Amino acid sequence: MPKSLTPSLCRLLSTLLVAFACAGGPLQAQTSDPTQQAVVEIVRLQHRDPDTIRQALEPVLDPRGAISQIDNNLIISTSRANLQQLQPLIETLDVPLRQLRLSVDFAYTPGAAAVDADGSRVTTVQTSGVLDNPRQSIVLTEGEHAYFSRSETSARVSPVFGSLGLQLQQDLQRNAQSVGVTASVQGDSVQLALSATRDIPAADGSVRSELVNTALQIGFNGWYVVFDAAPAPLDSNVVQTSTARSQALAVRVELLP
């Protein structure tokens, strides 16, 4: 624990100790089992958002424990044994944000797979040349939000969804295809939160658009179909990653060094 604490940390620490001692079924400071002694630890995070890490720790936290946060510090009140469980998890979670190359193809068609000289798998895809800007890529940091539109020549990135969400709503009104997506690395895969407009052709030749919000976990370096351009009504909780037909929306993520 640091030798000197800010006044706000001192007040919070005192409040936690009182609450911890008065809670039902508390951990006792004096116990015959040293691993069950109550401890309070202040952990200063270096890279990740404290709220995100706190949410990841809570399922592993002793039911009698508590986690609070102030600035970039987590204040953990729990048993000594539970703290020893939490510490390696914090080290795993509090790592530098990664750089990713995120690509979107609004008119994806599957191509032939080949194996490069170094043994890596290469997938060749073809897109229709008559579309405005069917495929785009952008480099971004985990947690940033990217916006792709077939009517624009390049993608944009923003730290927050904010105006990009408004942009998607505007695109929806004018039947413009666009995608808003954010990504986070989870081991050897990547978690995507994606919002996209989708064109639905009608029998009379008109086209309507709808907004689909979904999440999917995919591997790196391969194209994954989110939905076809003209599918049957889609349940937004189901992501289609089966055989692609022409004019499908697909995404690809590469992890950069």
Secondary structure, DSSP 8 states (H G I E B T S, - for coil): --SS--HHHHHHHHHHHHHHHHSSS---SS-S-GGGSEEEEEEE-SSS-HHHHHHHHGGGS-TT-EEEEETTEEEEEEEHHHHHHHHHHHHHHS----EEEEEEEEEEB---EEE-TTS-EEE--B--TTSSS-EEEEEEETT-EEEEETTSSS-EEESSSHHHHHHHHHHHHTT--EEEEEEEEETTEEEEEEEEEEEEE-TTS-EEEEEEEEEEEEESSS-EEEE-SS-S---TT----S---TTEEEEEEEE--
